[in-house]
Amino acid sequence: SWSAASFVDTTVAELKEQLGNDRVILGLSGGVDSSVAAVLLHRAIGKNLTCIFVDHGLLRKNEFKNVMNDYECLGLNVIGVDASEKFFKDLEGVTEPEQKRKIIGRDFVEVFDAEAHKITDARWLAQGTIYPDRIESLNITGKTIKSHHNVGGLPEEMNLRLCEPLQWLFKDEVRRVGRELGMPEHLITRHPFPGPGLAVRILGDITPEKVHTLQEADDIFIQGLRDWKVEDADGNETSLYHQVWQAGVILLPVQSVGVMGDERTYERAVALRAVTSTDAMTADWAHLPYEFLGKVSNDIINKVKGVNRVTYDISSKPPSTIEWE
Ligand code: XMP
């Protein structure tokens, strides 16, 4: 049967053989897959691995800083690129979901390619692609529901060869490989997060102010899930964060009337979204405790300027999707 330890041994040996003394570039997203791919490659080729982490300005609160710090602790050689200004400029006034995704995908490739070109002796592009990614991109039905993007392929004219050491693995296997490699648990158990980031959780046009508002609300929700301890089926302590597949807050293009003290308010509404799933192909809305939802609602309304209403999304996939755009 499959074991993470023998996967690591075999793959490290194969990568050494395959890559020799070549330089390899890898795009990091902060997510589990690319992080595990990076640590695996680092074990095989060490300093010959250069990672690139693009900040499109649509990450969660403090995420770029925290993840960069994690990567440095893992001994990875990471180039962090803050390209948020470019993304905000190109997204200005854009409201249509697929158009947002296209702009972000295009900008991402542009920024990544520009950075990759500076590494002139690179021979390989490594990616954290896993098995389900490849199945989904076969696009069996021929209909694009949402144009998912990761790294948009090989930088042109660089003659790079593709290296995808996790291409046969499922998510749970990737997590086991990460543990085998000694990666910190918080990196391994992170929720999935969409490539276009908070852009697909802000309905309507995107501004830095809206991103800031959403980051604050999202941080309260996610931190709340982490802090709320529960017992799992075996009686072990866990948290709501670990019981759900994924969670986040959506900023709605809706304002509603409220009252604060004896003042009328007219502010934004947000939706909380949390789902359970095993592969994101189908998902059920998470039956979070009412007391927890009540606490998060109070915290968000009291602490996040510009938000006076919190709702909970009770739709499942299908027919809804996990993200709202
Ligand atoms: P949906 O919204 O289609 O999402 O039910 C399924 C899963 O995919 C994530 N997602 C993305 N991941 N690039 C990604 O890497 C994307 O463009 C993208 N869009 C959605 C979503 O967060 C969920 O986990």
Residues whose N, C-alpha, C, O or C-beta is under 5 A from the ligand:
A	BS01	XMP	K146 S147 H148 H149 P192 F193 P194 G195 P196 A280 T321 I322 E323
